[in-house]
Amino acid sequence: MAAVATCILGLLLNPSALKKAQDEIDRVVGTEQLPTFDDVDLLPYITAITKETEMERCCSDLAMLHDENIYPNPFDFNPDRFMKDGKLDPNAKDPMHAAFGFGRRICPGRYMAFSAVWIAVASIVATFDITKARDANGEIIEPSQDYISTIV
């Protein structure tokens, strides 16, 4: 799942977003169980991360999802753009309006796809500390942000 890999890259590049998400899960779900779909409404920051992931290059290369008038700094991984006062911002433009197509060509699996990414992100954030790799000298290795076309 390219979306999950892209989300992990985004969290590597924005460790404060990972910390916010981990704090939210620890506060709402605790540390003894994994989040479930029953927790969706209680974990708005995980939803914001999932929305941010939809905007990324691997998931959608649509110019309308990278319009700086709608999404300032659209190539920065910034889930906070979908948040206001600790809740999802109802005025923030939802990337689902474009990420899954339009009209007769809209993806019939869009809700399932969003849910699959959401539960994967929630589970990863709940169970792992995501940090940058280090080389033999202990120096941080900056991850590449280049994408290549492949077929799985």
Disulfide bonds with the S-S distance in Angstrom:
none
